[in-house]
Amino acid sequence: MVAGRGGAPRRGAGVPRLLLLVLVVVALAACLPSGPEREPAVAADPHAVTVGSFNFSESTLLAELYAQALEGVDLPVSREFGVGPRELMQPALEQGLVDVVPEYLGSALAYFDPGAAVASLDAGAIHKRLVDTLGRAGVEVLTPAPAQNQNGFAVTAATAERYGLRTISDLAPVAGELAFGGPPECRERRLCLAGLESRYELQFADFVALADAGGRRTRAALAEGQVDVALLFTTDGHLATGEFVLLDDDRALQPAENVVPVVRRETIERYGDRLVDRLDQVSAALTTDDLSQLNRRVDIDGEEPGAVAAAWLADEGLIG
């Protein structure tokens, strides 16, 4: 799954705050004198578990589920939502700017282990390899949820009818007439445009970079004809409206994409079973249908992610 999807970050400052933090620290370090006179920097809340999200609405929602669940067992929590794609998130995780992140099995392994044949592996095998891969960076991969969200490729209902599109393979005769829309990183990702080119041998007339992958702007670009095919996601609530048609991945480009929390090892060592058990409880309860319904409430009904997360956690008996 491409990690760079749409939705305005909420309750977190997103990329600017993280980048500003890094730049300020670097600038102060350059100005401060060396030697014993230097005063150490003091974090605002060094004991808080910082829950981060990628820059798309579902990730923000998942991060809010994690954050509130941890707060429910009296763990101190801060939020850093809308950080960006994995190119930004992984350094933030490894450097301790964030401690907990909602990930997706197949896309994470494809990013961190480019040689892995992710589409040929089941969820258990992907999880095992991801545990080994991220473990070397001091990051632990917890138990995956039943819930999955894969990259999907969609057209409008009118475009599907015009060209007789039902599967991704059906695009082959007409791709040269069509514009494809996705996040900037999609061009190089093997589960996104690069995969469509290699697995399906599709060559689109144009690639349009859309900053909010799979989000409001992407859907608007598709609906308004700025692009003809776009990256959407299989748990997108808008797919149930009939406006868009999700094309069947008939050559199995996409791997298992179970939602899974990844956590800094140092954070687990600090808080132990209380943190791990709580996140595992969230994962055990979360289904794909749940995720689709929660997304619909946020993206279509306009409810706040925090309120939606709180209601689901309460229904599952995870908060009072």
C-alpha positions in Angstrom: 0.0 0.0 0.0 1.3 3.4 -0.9 1.8 5.4 2.2 0.9 8.9 1.1 -2.9 9.1 1.1 -5.3 11.9 1.5 -7.2 13.4 4.3 -6.4 16.4 6.4 -4.3 15.5 9.4 -6.1 16.0 12.7 -4.9 16.5 16.2 -1.3 16.3 15.0 0.9 18.8 13.2 2.1 16.6 10.4 5.1 17.0 8.2 5.8 20.7 8.9 6.0 20.2 12.6 8.3 17.2 12.3 10.5 18.9 9.8 10.6 22.1 11.8 11.5 20.1 14.9 14.4 18.5 13.1 15.6 21.8 11.6 15.4 23.6 14.9 17.4 20.9 16.7 20.0 21.0 13.9 20.2 24.8 14.0 20.5 24.9 17.7 23.2 22.2 17.7 25.2 24.3 15.2 24.9 27.4 17.4 25.5 26.0 20.8 29.1 25.9 22.1 30.9 22.6 22.4 32.2 21.4 25.7 30.8 21.2 29.3 28.9 24.5 29.0 26.3 23.0 26.6 22.9 22.4 28.1 21.1 19.2 27.0 17.8 19.7 25.1 14.8 18.7 27.1 11.8 17.1 25.4 8.4 18.4 26.1 7.1 15.1 27.4 9.9 12.5 27.3 7.7 9.7 28.7 4.8 10.0 26.2 4.2 7.3 23.6 4.1 9.2 20.3 1.7 7.7 17.9 2.3 8.6 14.3 0.3 8.3 11.1 1.0 8.5 7.4 -0.6 11.4 5.5 -4.0 9.8 4.6 -7.2 9.6 6.5 -7.4 5.9 7.2 -3.9 6.0 8.8 -5.0 8.9 11.0 -8.1 7.0 12.0 -6.0 3.9 12.9 -3.5 6.0 14.8 -6.3 7.5 16.8 -7.6 4.0 17.6 -4.1 3.1 18.9 -3.7 6.4 20.8 -7.0 6.2 22.6 -6.6 2.5 23.4 -3.3 3.2 25.0 -4.7 6.2 26.9 -7.4 3.8 28.2 -4.7 1.9 30.2 -3.3 5.1 31.5 -0.3 5.3 29.2 0.9 8.9 28.4 0.3 9.5 24.7 1.1 12.2 22.2 0.0 12.4 18.6 2.1 13.1 15.4 -0.4 12.6 12.6 0.1 13.2 8.9 3.9 12.7 8.9 4.1 11.6 5.3 5.1 8.5 3.3 7.5 5.8 4.5 10.5 7.9 3.2 9.7 10.3 6.1 8.0 7.9 8.6 10.8 5.3 8.9 13.6 7.8 9.8 11.1 9.4 12.3 10.4 6.0 13.8 14.1 4.9 14.0 15.1 8.3 15.5 12.4 8.3 18.1 10.3 11.1 16.8 7.4 8.6 16.7 7.0 5.4 18.7 4.0 3.6 17.2 2.8 3.5 13.6 -0.1 1.7 11.9 1.5 -0.2 9.0 0.3 -2.6 6.2 2.1 -6.0 5.9 2.7 -6.3 2.1 3.5 -2.7 1.3 5.8 -2.4 4.3 7.8 -5.5 3.3 7.9 -4.4 -0.4 9.4 -1.1 0.8 11.9 -2.4 3.4 12.9 -5.6 1.5 12.7 -4.8 -2.2 13.8 -8.3 -3.1 10.9 -10.0 -1.4 8.3 -11.5 -3.7 5.5 -10.2 -1.6 2.6 -11.1 -3.9 3.5 -14.8 -3.6 3.7 -14.8 0.2 0.8 -15.4 2.6 0.2 -13.0 5.5 2.1 -15.2 8.0 5.2 -15.4 5.7 5.1 -11.6 5.1 4.8 -11.0 8.8 7.8 -13.2 9.6 10.0 -11.5 7.1 8.9 -8.1 8.2 9.7 -9.0 11.8 13.2 -10.0 10.8 13.7 -6.9 8.5 12.5 -4.2 10.9 14.0 -5.9 13.9 17.4 -5.0 12.6 16.4 -1.3 12.9 15.1 -1.6 16.4 11.5 -1.8 15.4 9.1 -4.5 16.5 6.1 -5.8 14.4 3.2 -6.8 16.5 0.3 -9.1 15.7 -1.6 -8.2 12.5 -5.3 -7.5 12.5 -7.8 -9.4 10.3 -8.5 -6.0 8.6 -6.8 -5.5 5.3 -6.6 -2.5 2.9 -4.9 -2.9 -0.4 -4.0 -0.6 -3.2 -6.9 -0.5 -5.7 -7.2 1.1 -9.1 -10.5 2.7 -10.0 -12.3 4.4 -12.8 -15.6 6.2 -12.9 -18.7 4.2 -13.7 -19.0 6.1 -17.0 -15.4 5.3 -17.9 -16.0 1.6 -17.1 -19.1 1.5 -19.2 -17.4 3.4 -22.1 -14.4 1.0 -22.4 -16.0 -2.2 -21.0 -13.6 -2.2 -18.0 -14.0 -4.8 -15.3 -10.4 -5.9 -14.6 -7.1 -4.2 -14.6 -6.1 -6.3 -17.7 -9.0 -4.7 -19.5 -7.1 -1.4 -19.5 -4.4 -2.8 -21.8 -6.0 -1.8 -25.2 -6.9 1.8 -24.0 -4.2 2.8 -21.4 -2.4 4.8 -24.1 -5.4 7.1 -24.2 -5.8 7.5 -20.5 -4.2 9.5 -17.7 -3.3 7.8 -14.4 -3.4 9.6 -11.1 -1.6 8.7 -7.9 0.8 10.0 -5.3 4.3 11.0 -6.4 5.9 7.9 -4.9 3.4 5.7 -6.9 5.5 6.2 -10.0 8.3 4.1 -8.6 6.4 1.7 -6.3 6.1 -1.8 -7.5 2.6 -2.2 -6.0 1.5 1.0 -7.7 2.3 2.4 -11.2 5.6 0.6 -11.6 3.7 -2.7 -10.9 1.0 -1.9 -13.4 3.7 -1.3 -16.0 5.6 -4.5 -15.2 2.9 -7.0 -14.2 0.1 -5.7 -16.5 2.3 -4.1 -19.2 0.2 -0.9 -19.1 1.6 2.3 -20.6 -0.6 5.3 -19.7 -0.6 8.5 -21.8 0.2 10.5 -18.7 0.9 10.3 -15.0 -0.6 13.0 -12.8 1.0 13.3 -9.3 -1.7 13.8 -6.7 -0.5 14.8 -3.2 -3.4 13.2 -1.2 -3.2 9.6 -2.5 -6.6 8.0 -2.5 -8.1 11.0 -0.8 -10.6 13.8 -1.5 -8.4 15.4 -4.2 -7.8 12.1 -5.9 -11.5 11.3 -6.0 -12.3 14.8 -7.3 -9.6 14.5 -10.0 -11.2 11.2 -11.1 -14.8 12.4 -11.0 -13.9 15.6 -12.9 -11.9 13.9 -15.6 -8.5 15.3 -14.7 -7.4 11.6 -14.6 -9.1 8.5 -16.0 -7.7 5.9 -13.7 -6.6 6.5 -10.1 -5.2 4.9 -7.0 -8.0 4.3 -4.5 -8.1 1.9 -1.6 -10.1 -1.2 -1.1 -11.6 0.1 2.2 -12.6 3.5 0.7 -16.2 4.1 1.7 -16.9 5.9 -1.6 -16.6 2.6 -3.5 -20.1 1.7 -2.1 -21.7 4.8 -3.7 -21.5 3.4 -7.3 -19.7 6.5 -8.5 -16.4 4.6 -8.9 -15.6 1.1 -10.2 -12.8 -0.8 -8.5 -11.0 -2.9 -11.2 -10.3 -6.5 -10.3 -6.6 -7.3 -9.7 -6.8 -10.3 -12.0 -3.0 -10.8 -12.1 -2.6 -10.7 -8.3 -0.3 -7.7 -8.1 -1.4 -6.8 -4.6 -0.2 -8.8 -1.5 -1.8 -9.4 1.8 -2.1 -6.0 3.5 -3.2 -6.7 7.0 -3.1 -3.7 9.3 -0.3 -4.1 11.9 1.2 -1.9 14.6 5.0 -1.3 14.4 6.6 -0.1 17.6 10.1 1.1 18.6 11.8 -1.6 20.7 12.8 0.9 23.3 9.2 1.9 23.8 8.2 -1.7 24.3 11.1 -2.1 26.8 9.8 0.9 28.7 6.1 0.0 28.9 6.2 -3.8 28.3 3.1 -6.0 28.2 0.7 -3.1 29.0 1.5 -1.5 25.7 1.8 -4.6 23.5 -1.3 -6.3 24.9 -3.4 -3.2 24.4 -2.4 -2.8 20.7 -2.9 -6.5 20.2 -6.4 -6.2 21.5 -7.2 -3.5 19.0 -5.8 -5.6 16.2 -7.7 -8.7 17.2 -11.0 -6.9 17.1 -10.5 -4.9 13.8 -12.0 -6.4 10.7 -12.0 -5.2 7.1 -15.7 -4.5 7.2 -15.1 -2.4 10.4 -12.4 -0.4 8.7 -14.6 0.3 5.7 -17.4 1.4 7.9 -15.1 3.6 10.0 -13.7 5.2 6.8 -17.2 5.9 5.5 -18.1 7.7 8.7 -15.0 9.9 8.5 -14.7 10.5 4.7 -18.4 10.6 3.7 -20.3 11.4 6.8 -17.7 14.0 7.9 -17.3 12.8 11.5 -14.1 13.5 13.4 -11.6 10.6 13.5 -11.3 10.9 17.3 -15.1 10.6 17.8 -15.3 7.6 15.4 -12.4 5.9 17.0 -13.8 6.4 20.5 -17.2 5.0 19.5 -15.7 1.8 18.0 -13.4 1.3 20.9 -16.3 1.6 23.3 -18.4 -0.8 21.3 -15.5 -3.3 21.5 -15.2 -2.8 25.2 -11.7 -1.4 24.9 -12.5 1.9 26.6 -15.1 2.9 29.0 
